[in-house]
């Protein structure tokens, strides 16, 4: 008869061996990914928010994306995104 430990999937074996990264590190990486994405897409997110129908939802989106647009413009991150799009969309 096979050992029941051998029937576990790879995730269960890694968890039992305490292999992998910590939750805090994973959360930090995920947060970094979304922050970088927000900064690189700040201008485009603001433009999409400005196309929404008028109302409280639109105003909230504009207020939320205005700092991202300003940071992207100040750091010229929108130029980086435009360069990547021009280079890789061929």
One Martini backbone bead per residue (centre of mass of N, CA, C, O) as a GRO file, in nm:
protein
   90
    1UNK     BB    1   0.098   0.035   0.020
    2UNK     BB    2   0.073   0.357   0.002
    3UNK     BB    3   0.176   0.649   0.103
    4UNK     BB    4  -0.016   0.918   0.202
    5UNK     BB    5   0.205   1.139   0.152
    6UNK     BB    6   0.230   1.080  -0.165
    7UNK     BB    7  -0.075   1.193  -0.237
    8UNK     BB    8  -0.002   1.461  -0.217
    9UNK     BB    9   0.027   1.754  -0.320
   10UNK     BB   10   0.259   1.991  -0.373
   11UNK     BB   11   0.141   2.203  -0.177
   12UNK     BB   12   0.130   2.021   0.074
   13UNK     BB   13   0.432   1.945   0.082
   14UNK     BB   14   0.541   2.236   0.103
   15UNK     BB   15   0.389   2.311   0.363
   16UNK     BB   16   0.510   2.085   0.540
   17UNK     BB   17   0.815   2.195   0.468
   18UNK     BB   18   0.817   2.510   0.457
   19UNK     BB   19   0.793   2.607   0.168
   20UNK     BB   20   0.862   2.917   0.048
   21UNK     BB   21   0.687   3.202   0.107
   22UNK     BB   22   0.580   3.449   0.279
   23UNK     BB   23   0.303   3.634   0.323
   24UNK     BB   24   0.440   3.911   0.340
   25UNK     BB   25   0.602   3.885   0.077
   26UNK     BB   26   0.361   3.836  -0.110
   27UNK     BB   27   0.214   4.099  -0.043
   28UNK     BB   28   0.444   4.289  -0.132
   29UNK     BB   29   0.455   4.198  -0.427
   30UNK     BB   30   0.163   4.263  -0.497
   31UNK     BB   31   0.170   4.562  -0.425
   32UNK     BB   32   0.400   4.638  -0.620
   33UNK     BB   33   0.254   4.561  -0.877
   34UNK     BB   34   0.010   4.763  -0.845
   35UNK     BB   35   0.175   5.020  -0.821
   36UNK     BB   36   0.326   5.001  -1.088
   37UNK     BB   37   0.071   4.983  -1.263
   38UNK     BB   38  -0.049   5.257  -1.173
   39UNK     BB   39   0.191   5.433  -1.268
   40UNK     BB   40   0.204   5.341  -1.571
   41UNK     BB   41  -0.138   5.394  -1.592
   42UNK     BB   42  -0.238   5.674  -1.488
   43UNK     BB   43  -0.333   5.830  -1.741
   44UNK     BB   44  -0.528   5.610  -1.850
   45UNK     BB   45  -0.709   5.592  -1.602
   46UNK     BB   46  -0.803   5.887  -1.610
   47UNK     BB   47  -0.925   5.882  -1.893
   48UNK     BB   48  -1.135   5.661  -1.830
   49UNK     BB   49  -1.275   5.819  -1.600
   50UNK     BB   50  -1.361   6.067  -1.787
   51UNK     BB   51  -1.568   5.869  -1.962
   52UNK     BB   52  -1.761   5.859  -1.760
   53UNK     BB   53  -2.038   5.910  -1.620
   54UNK     BB   54  -2.193   6.133  -1.460
   55UNK     BB   55  -2.101   6.145  -1.109
   56UNK     BB   56  -1.990   5.998  -0.824
   57UNK     BB   57  -1.818   5.778  -0.959
   58UNK     BB   58  -1.648   5.962  -1.136
   59UNK     BB   59  -1.534   6.142  -0.912
   60UNK     BB   60  -1.391   5.914  -0.760
   61UNK     BB   61  -1.205   5.823  -0.991
   62UNK     BB   62  -1.066   6.095  -1.035
   63UNK     BB   63  -0.951   6.121  -0.747
   64UNK     BB   64  -0.793   5.843  -0.748
   65UNK     BB   65  -0.621   5.903  -1.033
   66UNK     BB   66  -0.470   6.175  -1.006
   67UNK     BB   67  -0.205   6.086  -0.858
   68UNK     BB   68  -0.116   5.888  -1.079
   69UNK     BB   69  -0.095   6.094  -1.305
   70UNK     BB   70   0.112   6.281  -1.168
   71UNK     BB   71   0.335   6.067  -1.123
   72UNK     BB   72   0.365   5.984  -1.420
   73UNK     BB   73   0.440   6.267  -1.525
   74UNK     BB   74   0.680   6.330  -1.337
   75UNK     BB   75   0.832   6.039  -1.409
   76UNK     BB   76   0.774   5.954  -1.710
   77UNK     BB   77   0.598   5.676  -1.725
   78UNK     BB   78   0.426   5.716  -1.980
   79UNK     BB   79   0.668   5.700  -2.175
   80UNK     BB   80   0.742   5.410  -2.110
   81UNK     BB   81   0.477   5.285  -2.200
   82UNK     BB   82   0.480   5.390  -2.492
   83UNK     BB   83   0.743   5.248  -2.573
   84UNK     BB   84   0.648   4.960  -2.523
   85UNK     BB   85   0.410   4.967  -2.721
   86UNK     BB   86   0.572   5.040  -2.977
   87UNK     BB   87   0.779   4.800  -2.963
   88UNK     BB   88   0.568   4.534  -2.898
   89UNK     BB   89   0.322   4.602  -3.129
   90UNK     BB   90   0.439   4.469  -3.412
   0.00000   0.00000   0.00000
